[in-house]
Amino acid sequence: MGTFQSDSQVIPRPIGELPPYANAKARTNLASRLSEAFDLSEAAVAIANAVVDPTTVRKSIGDPKDPDVERILVPGGTLLGVRANVWARRIMPDPRNPRTLPARRHPYAVEPGGGSEDSKFRPLPEPRANCSDEPNKAELAIDVESRHHLTWAAQQAAAFVLAENDWRVSIASQGVMEAVWLVATTYEHEDGSAPATALTTVEGSSRITAVHDLLQIRSSDVPYDENEIKLRTHIRRLNRAYERGPNKDETVGLRCQCVPALILLAFAPHDGGPRFPTAVKSLVALRHVDPPKPWGEGPEFESLADEVLAELYRRDLISSAEHAYYAGSCTRAEAKAAHLPDDLVSRSTRIVRMFTSQDERVGLAIRVAVTSQSTRKRITSKLLHDLATVLILRSIADDPSRVDQIRRYLRHSFARFVHTPDWKLTSRSDAQLTNDALDEVRTWIGDPSVGDPGPSTMELAVRATYPLVVTGRLNADRGSAGNEQPDRRTPGQILDVMRSSPQGVHQLGRAVQDFREDRTIRAVDEEGRVKQLADDQGDQYVSDIYLRNEFPPPGKTKKASDPGDTPRDQYVAAQSAFEAAVAKLTDDFELMYDIRGNDGMPLADSLGTEPRLVDRWRNQLKRIDEELVVWASIYRRKHGAKRTQNGDATAPEEQDPYDE
């Protein structure tokens, strides 16, 4: 088998025993019916040899004078085809896959054989009608110099496709699920070798390339391989493996041997319409050149989220009322009647907890739902955030562009902690939750051994996410164009910082409270008091810039955007200036050490520094270091609270490493 990585995200498609290769009589009868109905020559034999059940196909065609086939409208006429399962070993991917067109080396640029491997031969020409006298017969021909030429082209196409559009992981798990489009194609050899005919993809080349790689089939051998005994032996071997229990490679082999296909059999042009080769190109172009406009991220995630809810309901993990509640298809009055919270904050928090649940049953339901629509989409935290976001936004009735902007911000508003089992959804009031979060963060400040502020701070941050983001008080980065904001942190990272300080916890609680009261979210200080504007001009409101400045990244000081007049303002400004000075000191130290002499060695290592200078620098740094230790201890004593065994908060014990 080909080398590929397994994908644990997708539940594998069940396998079964392979049908036997059809006997010669059944294949001959189908070939005769195809020749009679569609005037096919060698193409009829190639089709009959590739079809898994030729008898069923023959019966489905019915009367050759009025065949019952699928009619596909294309510009200039109608293509006729039949759907059937085919053997992967009897079809081949297009050796001139259009995906490779931009990478081809043409003779005008590079003499064939005069450059690297990618210019060893001329690129294969466009397919033409197999019979120039009958250009609308459903048979194509490609001129090749030799079998080696075809082998080279197939290898070049396969290498490109597997690098740029690799379906192996998905197909190994699911097989080929959508029909590939096939046309009987004859390869005419300029070296005098006999023509060879095989069903060749006109759409689906990437999938068949993946299948052949998994089954270790050399695609270019398919037109020349008519060994019936070899195929029968291969089928029997896989069926014996199925009976005893197949290994990994045999399982993939059983899953990929048969492929659904649409086989093109004829073309009925309009008067003055195109020829069959052009009609085939038109059909392919409808999918690849001029396809329907993609849904985009919003509709895509909407569909996936609905499927997740349906799967959770099918598995009895949510009730019918919860299904309607999360889907946004019930009114608030109906939610309240079903004993579900009817406020926007609680609904948002419940959705986040559902998509980040540690329950394996929920995770499996999400996995099944997502992979039912896309076998190549991985279940990542980013995807879970996107799915939660689209359901949360169903509570908003606003301009679509505004809703899409909120979606792009909200998807980045869930910090890593939401995926931990540490926090749980509770029914605590906002005030109680804020108080509990304050206790946790003070304990965390007072005891460095505590790894995280605590689950109450997590739940409070999740509750505050909806009010802050939906009201535009907290935004995601909008990119560098026209954006003077140097802080590139996501909203989730800022919320994570906010829950790690008393002021931040107070601010989170204030955001939830003001939102519930339909008030503009106000700024608060370290004690939770609402801040006032200068000259008593009213309450100060939060904004994205304010929150980013007030709650900088860990280890950074608040940005002194306005020195202010109060001693506290001046103290914050001095801290900011000191941080900048420390950063410059570090840079200057590194710069000094990086200066090298002619021998390449740092001058600091070869020349050293005068001891009197070093002593003075060290004394100054030592004094600063001692003062900083004291200041840090003061902060811990002021804001931290250590819990005793009975849960009461006490003053922090003298075990702080800053006090050593």
C-alpha positions as CSV (number, residue, x, y, z in Angstrom):
1,M,0.0,0.0,0.0
2,G,1.0,3.6,-0.5
3,T,2.3,5.6,2.5
4,F,-0.2,7.8,4.2
5,Q,-1.1,9.1,7.6
6,S,-4.3,7.8,9.2
7,D,-6.9,10.3,10.1
8,S,-8.5,9.6,13.5
9,Q,-11.0,12.4,12.9
10,V,-13.1,10.5,10.5
11,I,-15.1,7.3,11.3
12,P,-14.0,4.8,8.7
13,R,-16.6,3.5,6.2
14,P,-17.4,-0.2,6.8
15,I,-16.0,-2.7,4.4
16,G,-17.5,-5.8,2.8
17,E,-16.6,-8.7,0.7
18,L,-15.7,-7.9,-2.9
19,P,-17.9,-9.2,-5.8
20,P,-16.2,-11.6,-8.2
21,Y,-14.8,-10.3,-11.5
22,A,-17.6,-10.8,-14.1
23,N,-17.3,-13.7,-16.4
24,A,-16.4,-13.3,-20.1
25,K,-19.9,-13.9,-21.3
26,A,-21.4,-11.1,-19.1
27,R,-18.7,-8.7,-20.3
28,T,-19.2,-9.7,-23.9
29,N,-22.9,-9.2,-23.7
30,L,-22.5,-5.7,-22.3
31,A,-19.9,-4.8,-24.9
32,S,-22.3,-5.9,-27.6
33,R,-25.1,-3.8,-26.1
34,L,-22.9,-0.7,-25.9
35,S,-21.8,-1.2,-29.5
36,E,-25.3,-1.6,-30.7
37,A,-26.8,1.3,-28.7
38,F,-23.9,3.8,-29.0
39,D,-21.8,2.6,-32.0
40,L,-18.8,2.1,-29.8
41,S,-15.8,0.1,-30.9
42,E,-12.8,-0.8,-28.6
43,A,-14.4,1.6,-26.1
44,A,-17.2,-0.9,-25.5
45,V,-14.8,-3.6,-24.6
46,A,-12.9,-1.3,-22.2
47,I,-16.1,-0.3,-20.5
48,A,-17.3,-3.9,-20.2
49,N,-14.0,-5.0,-18.7
50,A,-14.0,-2.2,-16.1
51,V,-17.6,-2.4,-14.9
52,V,-18.1,-4.4,-11.7
53,D,-21.6,-5.7,-12.7
54,P,-21.9,-5.7,-16.5
55,T,-25.2,-7.6,-16.4
56,T,-27.0,-5.0,-14.3
57,V,-25.6,-2.2,-16.6
58,R,-26.8,-4.0,-19.7
59,K,-30.3,-4.4,-18.3
60,S,-30.4,-0.8,-17.2
61,I,-29.6,0.4,-20.7
62,G,-32.5,-1.7,-22.0
63,D,-33.6,-1.4,-25.7
64,P,-30.5,-0.4,-27.7
65,K,-32.7,1.6,-30.1
66,D,-34.0,3.7,-27.2
67,P,-31.4,3.3,-24.4
68,D,-32.3,4.3,-20.9
69,V,-29.4,6.5,-19.8
70,E,-28.7,9.6,-17.9
71,R,-28.8,12.8,-19.9
72,I,-26.5,15.7,-18.9
73,L,-27.1,19.1,-20.4
74,V,-24.0,21.0,-21.5
75,P,-23.5,24.1,-23.7
76,G,-24.3,22.9,-27.3
77,G,-25.9,19.6,-26.6
78,T,-26.6,16.7,-24.3
79,L,-24.1,14.1,-23.0
80,L,-25.4,10.6,-22.4
81,G,-24.0,8.4,-19.7
82,V,-24.6,5.5,-17.3
83,R,-23.7,5.2,-13.6
84,A,-22.0,2.1,-12.4
85,N,-19.3,0.8,-10.0
86,V,-16.0,0.1,-11.8
87,W,-12.8,-1.7,-10.8
88,A,-10.1,0.8,-9.8
89,R,-7.6,-1.5,-11.6
90,R,-9.4,-1.0,-14.9
91,I,-9.5,2.8,-15.0
92,M,-6.8,5.4,-15.0
93,P,-6.5,9.1,-14.0
94,D,-6.0,11.7,-16.7
95,P,-2.2,11.7,-17.4
96,R,-2.5,15.3,-18.5
97,N,-4.4,16.4,-15.4
98,P,-5.4,20.1,-16.0
99,R,-4.1,21.0,-12.5
100,T,-0.6,20.5,-13.9
101,L,-1.0,22.9,-16.8
102,P,0.8,25.9,-15.3
103,A,3.7,23.8,-14.3
104,R,4.3,22.2,-17.7
105,R,7.6,22.7,-19.6
106,H,6.8,23.3,-23.2
107,P,9.2,22.6,-26.1
108,Y,9.4,26.2,-27.1
109,A,10.9,27.0,-23.7
110,V,12.9,23.8,-23.1
111,E,14.1,21.2,-25.6
112,P,12.5,17.9,-24.7
113,G,15.2,15.7,-23.1
114,G,17.5,18.6,-22.7
115,G,16.6,19.7,-19.2
116,S,15.5,18.1,-16.0
117,E,13.0,15.3,-15.5
118,D,10.0,17.5,-15.9
119,S,11.0,18.3,-19.5
120,K,12.1,14.8,-20.5
121,F,9.2,14.5,-23.0
122,R,6.8,16.9,-24.7
123,P,3.6,17.5,-22.6
124,L,0.8,15.2,-23.8
125,P,-1.4,16.9,-26.3
126,E,-5.1,17.6,-25.9
127,P,-7.5,14.7,-26.3
128,R,-9.0,14.4,-29.8
129,A,-11.9,12.5,-31.3
130,N,-10.8,8.9,-31.8
131,C,-12.3,8.8,-35.2
132,S,-12.1,12.1,-37.2
133,D,-15.0,10.9,-39.4
134,E,-17.2,10.6,-36.3
135,P,-16.3,13.4,-34.0
136,N,-19.3,13.0,-31.8
137,K,-18.7,9.4,-30.9
138,A,-17.9,9.1,-27.2
139,E,-14.3,8.0,-27.7
140,L,-11.2,10.1,-27.2
141,A,-7.6,9.5,-28.3
142,I,-4.3,10.9,-27.1
143,D,-1.2,10.7,-29.1
144,V,1.9,9.6,-27.2
145,E,5.4,9.0,-28.5
146,S,5.7,5.7,-26.7
147,R,4.6,3.8,-23.6
148,H,7.5,5.4,-21.8
149,H,6.1,8.8,-22.8
150,L,2.7,7.9,-21.2
151,T,4.4,6.5,-18.1
152,W,6.4,9.7,-17.7
153,A,3.3,11.9,-18.1
154,A,1.3,9.8,-15.6
155,Q,4.2,10.0,-13.0
156,Q,4.5,13.8,-13.4
157,A,0.8,14.3,-13.0
158,A,0.6,12.0,-9.9
159,A,3.5,13.7,-8.2
160,F,1.9,17.1,-8.7
161,V,-1.6,16.0,-7.6
162,L,-0.4,14.2,-4.5
163,A,1.5,17.3,-3.5
164,E,-1.2,19.8,-4.2
165,N,-4.6,18.0,-3.8
166,D,-3.9,14.9,-1.7
167,W,-7.0,12.8,-1.1
168,R,-5.3,9.7,0.3
169,V,-6.2,10.2,4.0
170,S,-9.8,10.7,3.2
171,I,-10.1,7.9,0.6
172,A,-8.2,5.4,2.8
173,S,-10.9,6.0,5.4
174,Q,-14.0,6.5,3.3
175,G,-13.2,5.2,-0.2
176,V,-14.4,7.2,-3.2
177,M,-17.9,8.4,-2.4
178,E,-18.8,10.6,-5.4
179,A,-18.8,9.3,-9.0
180,V,-15.7,10.0,-11.1
181,W,-16.4,10.9,-14.8
182,L,-14.9,8.5,-17.3
183,V,-14.5,8.4,-21.1
184,A,-13.0,5.5,-23.1
185,T,-9.6,6.9,-24.3
186,T,-7.2,5.2,-26.8
187,Y,-3.5,6.0,-26.5
188,E,-2.0,6.0,-30.0
189,H,1.8,5.4,-30.1
190,E,4.0,7.1,-32.6
191,D,6.6,4.4,-32.2
192,G,4.4,1.9,-34.0
193,S,3.2,0.0,-30.9
194,A,-0.4,-1.1,-30.9
195,P,-3.0,1.3,-29.6
196,A,-4.2,0.7,-26.0
197,T,-7.6,1.7,-24.6
198,A,-8.7,2.4,-21.1
199,L,-11.4,4.3,-19.3
200,T,-9.8,7.5,-18.3
201,T,-11.0,10.2,-15.9
202,V,-12.1,13.5,-17.3
203,E,-13.1,14.6,-13.7
204,G,-11.9,12.9,-10.6
205,S,-8.3,12.5,-11.5
206,S,-7.1,13.5,-8.1
207,R,-9.2,10.9,-6.4
208,I,-8.2,8.0,-8.7
209,T,-4.5,9.1,-8.4
210,A,-4.9,8.7,-4.6
211,V,-6.6,5.3,-5.0
212,H,-3.8,4.1,-7.3
213,D,-1.2,5.3,-4.8
214,L,-2.9,3.5,-1.9
215,L,-3.3,0.3,-3.9
216,Q,0.2,0.6,-5.4
217,I,-1.1,0.6,-8.9
218,R,1.0,2.2,-11.6
219,S,-1.6,4.2,-13.5
220,S,0.2,4.1,-16.8
221,D,0.0,0.2,-16.8
222,V,-3.8,0.2,-16.9
223,P,-4.3,0.5,-20.7
224,Y,-1.9,-2.4,-21.3
225,D,-2.9,-4.8,-18.4
226,E,-5.5,-7.3,-19.6
227,N,-4.5,-10.0,-17.2
228,E,-7.9,-11.3,-16.0
229,I,-6.3,-14.1,-13.9
230,K,-4.2,-11.5,-12.0
231,L,-7.3,-9.5,-11.1
232,R,-9.3,-12.5,-10.0
233,T,-6.5,-13.7,-7.8
234,H,-6.2,-10.3,-6.2
235,I,-9.9,-10.2,-5.4
236,R,-9.8,-13.7,-3.9
237,R,-6.9,-12.8,-1.7
238,L,-8.6,-9.7,-0.3
239,N,-11.8,-11.7,0.3
240,R,-9.9,-14.3,2.2
241,A,-8.4,-11.5,4.3
242,Y,-11.9,-10.2,4.9
243,E,-13.0,-13.6,6.2
244,R,-10.1,-13.9,8.7
245,G,-10.0,-10.2,9.6
246,P,-8.0,-7.9,7.4
247,N,-5.0,-5.8,8.5
248,K,-4.8,-2.1,7.9
249,D,-3.5,-2.3,4.3
250,E,-6.0,-5.0,3.4
251,T,-8.8,-2.9,4.8
252,V,-7.9,0.0,2.6
253,G,-7.6,-2.4,-0.3
254,L,-11.2,-3.7,0.3
255,R,-12.5,-0.2,0.6
256,C,-10.9,1.2,-2.6
257,Q,-11.1,-1.6,-5.2
258,C,-14.5,-0.5,-6.5
259,V,-15.2,3.1,-7.4
260,P,-18.5,4.8,-8.4
261,A,-18.4,6.3,-11.8
262,L,-20.4,8.2,-14.5
263,I,-19.4,6.7,-17.8
264,L,-20.0,8.9,-20.8
265,L,-21.4,6.9,-23.8
266,A,-22.6,9.4,-26.4
267,F,-23.2,13.0,-27.3
268,A,-26.2,14.5,-29.0
269,P,-25.2,18.0,-30.3
270,H,-27.5,20.8,-31.2
271,D,-27.3,22.0,-34.8
272,G,-23.9,23.5,-35.3
273,G,-23.0,22.5,-31.8
274,P,-19.5,21.5,-30.6
275,R,-17.8,18.1,-31.0
276,F,-17.6,15.5,-28.3
277,P,-14.2,16.5,-26.9
278,T,-15.4,20.1,-26.5
279,A,-18.6,18.9,-24.8
280,V,-16.6,16.9,-22.3
281,K,-14.5,20.0,-21.5
282,S,-17.7,22.0,-21.0
283,L,-19.0,19.5,-18.5
284,V,-15.7,19.5,-16.6
285,A,-15.7,23.4,-16.7
286,L,-19.1,23.5,-15.0
287,R,-17.4,22.0,-11.9
288,H,-13.8,23.4,-12.0
289,V,-13.7,26.5,-14.2
290,D,-17.1,28.1,-13.6
291,P,-18.4,26.3,-10.5
292,P,-21.2,27.5,-8.2
293,K,-20.0,30.3,-5.9
294,P,-18.7,28.7,-2.7
295,W,-20.8,29.2,0.4
296,G,-18.1,30.9,2.3
297,E,-17.2,30.4,5.9
298,G,-20.4,31.7,7.4
299,P,-22.9,29.4,5.5
300,E,-20.4,26.5,5.8
301,F,-20.2,26.7,9.5
302,E,-24.0,27.2,9.8
303,S,-24.6,23.9,8.0
304,L,-22.0,22.1,10.1
305,A,-23.4,23.5,13.4
306,D,-26.9,22.4,12.5
307,E,-25.7,18.9,11.8
308,V,-23.9,18.8,15.1
309,L,-27.1,19.7,16.9
310,A,-29.0,17.1,15.0
311,E,-26.4,14.4,15.9
312,L,-26.4,15.4,19.5
313,Y,-30.2,15.1,19.5
314,R,-30.1,11.7,17.7
315,R,-27.7,10.4,20.4
316,D,-30.0,11.7,23.1
317,L,-27.4,14.1,24.5
318,I,-29.7,17.1,24.2
319,S,-33.5,17.3,24.4
320,S,-35.7,18.6,21.7
321,A,-36.2,21.8,23.6
322,E,-32.4,22.2,23.9
323,H,-32.0,21.5,20.2
324,A,-34.4,24.3,19.3
325,Y,-32.8,26.5,21.9
326,Y,-29.3,26.2,20.7
327,A,-30.4,26.4,17.1
328,G,-32.1,29.7,17.8
329,S,-35.4,28.3,16.4
330,C,-37.4,29.0,19.6
331,T,-38.5,32.3,21.1
332,R,-37.2,33.5,24.4
333,A,-40.7,32.9,25.9
334,E,-40.6,29.3,24.7
335,A,-37.1,28.9,26.1
336,K,-38.2,30.2,29.5
337,A,-41.2,27.8,29.4
338,A,-38.8,24.9,28.8
339,H,-36.9,26.0,31.9
340,L,-33.9,27.2,29.8
341,P,-32.3,30.6,30.5
342,D,-33.8,33.2,28.2
343,D,-31.0,35.8,28.4
344,L,-28.3,36.2,25.8
345,V,-25.3,35.8,28.1
346,S,-26.4,32.5,29.5
347,R,-27.3,31.0,26.1
348,S,-23.9,32.0,24.8
349,T,-22.1,30.5,27.8
350,R,-24.0,27.2,27.5
351,I,-23.1,26.9,23.8
352,V,-19.4,27.5,24.5
353,R,-19.5,24.8,27.2
354,M,-21.3,22.4,24.9
355,F,-18.7,22.7,22.1
356,T,-15.8,22.5,24.6
357,S,-17.2,19.6,26.7
358,Q,-14.8,16.9,27.8
359,D,-17.6,14.3,27.5
360,E,-16.4,11.7,24.9
361,R,-19.9,11.2,23.8
362,V,-20.3,14.8,22.8
363,G,-16.9,14.8,21.1
364,L,-17.9,11.7,19.0
365,A,-21.2,13.3,18.0
366,I,-19.3,16.4,16.8
367,R,-16.8,14.3,14.9
368,V,-19.5,12.3,13.2
369,A,-21.5,15.4,12.2
370,V,-18.6,17.3,10.8
371,T,-17.0,14.5,8.9
372,S,-20.4,13.6,7.4
373,Q,-20.0,16.8,5.3
374,S,-16.3,17.0,4.9
375,T,-13.9,14.1,5.4
376,R,-10.9,16.5,5.1
377,K,-11.9,18.9,7.9
378,R,-10.2,18.2,11.2
379,I,-11.8,18.7,14.6
380,T,-9.6,21.5,15.9
381,S,-10.3,24.0,18.7
382,K,-10.6,26.6,15.9
383,L,-13.3,24.7,14.2
384,L,-15.2,24.3,17.5
385,H,-15.0,28.0,18.1
386,D,-16.4,28.7,14.6
387,L,-19.3,26.3,15.2
388,A,-20.1,27.8,18.6
389,T,-19.9,31.3,17.1
390,V,-22.5,30.8,14.4
391,L,-25.0,29.4,16.9
392,I,-24.4,32.2,19.4
393,L,-24.9,34.8,16.6
394,R,-28.4,33.5,15.9
395,S,-29.5,35.6,18.8
396,I,-28.6,38.8,16.8
397,A,-30.8,40.4,14.3
398,D,-28.6,43.0,12.6
399,D,-27.2,44.0,9.3
400,P,-25.5,40.9,7.7
401,S,-22.2,42.7,7.3
402,R,-22.3,43.7,11.0
403,V,-23.1,40.2,12.0
404,D,-20.3,38.8,9.9
405,Q,-17.9,41.3,11.5
406,I,-19.0,40.1,15.0
407,R,-18.5,36.5,13.8
408,R,-15.0,37.2,12.8
409,Y,-14.3,38.8,16.2
410,L,-16.2,36.3,18.4
411,R,-14.5,33.3,16.9
412,H,-11.2,34.6,18.3
413,S,-12.6,35.3,21.7
414,F,-12.4,31.9,23.4
415,A,-9.1,31.4,25.2
416,R,-7.4,28.1,25.6
417,F,-8.8,27.5,29.0
418,V,-12.3,27.0,27.7
419,H,-11.2,23.5,26.5
420,T,-10.0,22.4,29.9
421,P,-12.2,20.3,32.3
422,D,-11.5,22.8,35.1
423,W,-14.5,25.0,34.6
424,K,-18.2,24.0,34.7
425,L,-21.4,25.7,33.8
426,T,-23.1,26.9,37.0
427,S,-26.3,28.7,37.8
428,R,-24.6,31.2,40.1
429,S,-25.8,34.8,39.9
430,D,-23.5,37.2,38.2
431,A,-22.7,38.9,41.6
432,Q,-21.9,35.5,43.3
433,L,-19.8,34.4,40.4
434,T,-17.8,37.7,40.5
435,N,-17.3,37.4,44.2
436,D,-16.1,33.7,43.8
437,A,-13.8,34.8,41.0
438,L,-12.3,37.5,43.2
439,D,-11.6,35.0,45.9
440,E,-9.9,32.7,43.4
441,V,-7.7,35.4,41.9
442,R,-6.7,36.7,45.3
443,T,-5.8,33.2,46.4
444,W,-3.8,32.8,43.2
445,I,-1.9,36.0,43.7
446,G,-1.2,35.1,47.3
447,D,0.0,31.6,46.6
448,P,2.3,31.2,43.6
449,S,1.9,27.4,43.8
450,V,-1.6,27.7,42.5
451,G,-1.3,27.1,38.7
452,D,-4.4,29.0,37.5
453,P,-6.7,31.7,39.0
454,G,-9.6,29.2,39.0
455,P,-12.8,27.9,37.4
456,S,-14.9,30.8,38.5
457,T,-12.7,33.2,36.7
458,M,-13.0,31.0,33.6
459,E,-16.8,31.0,33.7
460,L,-17.0,34.7,34.3
461,A,-14.7,35.4,31.4
462,V,-16.9,33.2,29.1
463,R,-20.0,35.1,30.3
464,A,-18.4,38.4,29.6
465,T,-17.3,37.4,26.1
466,Y,-20.7,38.0,24.5
467,P,-21.3,41.5,26.1
468,L,-17.8,42.8,25.3
469,V,-17.6,41.5,21.7
470,V,-21.1,42.0,20.5
471,T,-21.2,45.6,21.7
472,G,-18.0,46.3,20.0
473,R,-16.0,46.9,23.2
474,L,-13.5,44.2,22.3
475,N,-12.4,43.5,18.8
476,A,-10.1,41.1,17.0
477,D,-7.1,42.4,15.1
478,R,-8.2,43.9,11.8
479,G,-4.9,43.5,10.0
480,S,-2.1,46.0,9.5
481,A,-3.8,48.1,6.7
482,G,-5.2,51.3,8.2
483,N,-4.9,49.8,11.7
484,E,-2.7,51.7,14.2
485,Q,-3.3,49.2,16.9
486,P,0.1,47.6,17.7
487,D,-1.5,45.1,20.1
488,R,-2.1,41.9,18.0
489,R,-3.6,39.9,20.8
490,T,-6.9,38.1,20.2
491,P,-9.9,38.9,22.4
492,G,-9.5,35.6,24.1
493,Q,-6.0,36.4,25.2
494,I,-7.2,39.7,26.6
495,L,-10.0,38.0,28.5
496,D,-7.5,35.5,29.9
497,V,-5.4,38.4,31.2
498,M,-8.4,40.1,32.7
499,R,-9.4,37.1,34.8
500,S,-6.0,37.1,36.4
501,S,-6.3,40.4,38.4
502,P,-8.9,41.8,40.8
503,Q,-9.5,44.8,38.5
504,G,-9.9,42.5,35.5
505,V,-12.4,40.3,37.4
506,H,-14.4,43.4,38.5
507,Q,-14.4,44.6,34.9
508,L,-15.7,41.3,33.6
509,G,-18.5,41.3,36.2
510,R,-19.3,44.9,35.3
511,A,-19.5,44.1,31.6
512,V,-22.1,41.3,32.3
513,Q,-24.1,43.5,34.7
514,D,-24.2,46.6,32.5
515,F,-25.1,44.5,29.4
516,R,-28.0,42.8,31.3
517,E,-29.2,46.3,32.3
518,D,-28.9,47.5,28.7
519,R,-26.2,50.1,29.7
520,T,-23.0,51.0,27.9
521,I,-20.2,49.0,29.6
522,R,-18.4,51.2,32.1
523,A,-14.8,51.0,33.2
524,V,-13.9,50.1,36.8
525,D,-10.9,50.5,39.1
526,E,-9.1,47.9,41.3
527,E,-11.9,48.1,43.8
528,G,-14.7,47.7,41.3
529,R,-15.7,51.3,41.5
530,V,-16.9,52.9,38.2
531,K,-14.3,55.3,36.9
532,Q,-15.1,58.9,36.2
533,L,-13.9,61.1,33.4
534,A,-11.8,64.1,34.1
535,D,-13.6,67.2,35.4
536,D,-16.6,65.1,36.5
537,Q,-17.9,64.7,32.9
538,G,-19.5,61.4,33.7
539,D,-18.8,57.7,33.7
540,Q,-15.8,56.3,31.7
541,Y,-16.7,53.6,29.2
542,V,-14.6,50.8,28.0
543,S,-13.3,50.4,24.5
544,D,-11.0,48.0,22.7
545,I,-8.1,50.3,23.1
546,Y,-8.9,50.9,26.7
547,L,-9.0,47.2,27.5
548,R,-5.8,46.5,25.7
549,N,-4.0,49.3,27.5
550,E,-5.5,48.6,30.9
551,F,-4.8,44.8,30.7
552,P,-1.4,44.4,29.0
553,P,0.2,41.0,28.3
554,P,1.7,39.3,31.3
555,G,5.0,40.9,32.3
556,K,4.1,44.2,30.7
557,T,3.0,47.5,32.4
558,K,0.0,49.5,31.5
559,K,0.6,51.9,28.6
560,A,0.9,55.4,29.8
561,S,-1.2,57.0,27.1
562,D,-2.2,59.9,29.4
563,P,0.0,60.8,32.3
564,G,-2.9,62.3,34.3
565,D,-2.8,64.6,37.3
566,T,-3.3,62.1,40.2
567,P,-0.4,60.4,42.0
568,R,-1.7,57.0,40.8
569,D,-1.6,58.2,37.1
570,Q,1.9,59.5,37.6
571,Y,2.9,56.1,39.2
572,V,1.5,54.1,36.3
573,A,3.3,56.4,33.9
574,A,6.6,55.9,35.8
575,Q,6.1,52.2,35.6
576,S,5.7,52.3,31.9
577,A,8.8,54.5,31.5
578,F,10.8,52.1,33.8
579,E,9.7,49.1,31.7
580,A,10.9,50.9,28.5
581,A,14.2,51.6,30.2
582,V,14.6,48.0,31.2
583,A,13.9,46.9,27.7
584,K,16.5,49.3,26.3
585,L,19.0,48.2,29.0
586,T,18.5,44.6,27.8
587,D,18.9,45.6,24.2
588,D,22.1,47.6,24.9
589,F,23.6,44.7,26.9
590,E,23.0,42.3,24.0
591,L,24.3,44.9,21.5
592,M,27.5,45.3,23.6
593,Y,28.1,41.6,23.8
594,D,27.4,41.1,20.1
595,I,30.3,43.4,19.1
596,R,33.1,41.1,17.7
597,G,36.7,41.6,17.0
598,N,38.6,40.6,13.9
599,D,39.0,37.0,15.2
600,G,35.2,36.7,15.4
601,M,35.1,36.5,19.2
602,P,33.0,38.9,21.3
603,L,35.1,41.8,22.5
604,A,33.5,41.4,25.9
605,D,35.1,38.0,26.2
606,S,38.5,39.2,25.0
607,L,38.8,42.7,26.4
608,G,36.5,42.5,29.4
609,T,35.2,45.6,31.2
610,E,36.9,47.8,33.8
611,P,36.0,46.5,37.3
612,R,35.1,49.9,38.7
613,L,32.5,50.3,36.0
614,V,31.2,46.8,36.6
615,D,31.0,47.3,40.4
616,R,29.0,50.5,40.0
617,W,26.6,48.9,37.5
618,R,26.1,45.9,39.8
619,N,25.5,48.0,42.8
620,Q,22.9,50.0,41.0
621,L,21.2,46.9,39.6
622,K,21.3,45.2,43.1
623,R,19.6,48.2,44.7
624,I,16.9,48.2,42.1
625,D,16.5,44.4,42.4
626,E,16.0,44.6,46.2
627,E,13.4,47.3,45.9
628,L,11.5,45.4,43.2
629,V,11.3,42.3,45.4
630,V,9.8,44.4,48.2
631,W,7.3,46.0,45.8
632,A,6.2,42.6,44.5
633,S,5.7,41.4,48.0
634,I,3.6,44.5,48.9
635,Y,1.4,43.8,45.8
636,R,0.8,40.2,46.9
637,R,0.0,41.2,50.5
638,K,-2.5,43.9,49.3
639,H,-4.3,41.9,46.5
640,G,-3.7,38.3,47.5
641,A,-5.6,36.1,50.0
642,K,-4.5,32.7,51.2
643,R,-7.2,30.2,52.0
644,T,-6.9,28.1,55.2
645,Q,-8.1,24.5,55.2
646,N,-11.6,25.5,56.3
647,G,-11.8,27.8,53.3
648,D,-11.5,31.2,55.1
649,A,-9.4,33.8,53.5
650,T,-6.4,34.9,55.5
651,A,-3.4,37.1,55.1
652,P,-0.7,35.5,52.8
653,E,1.9,33.5,54.7
654,E,5.5,34.4,54.5
655,Q,6.3,31.7,51.9
656,D,6.5,34.1,48.9
657,P,9.8,33.6,47.0
658,Y,10.0,37.4,46.7
659,D,10.4,37.5,50.5
660,E,13.5,35.3,50.6
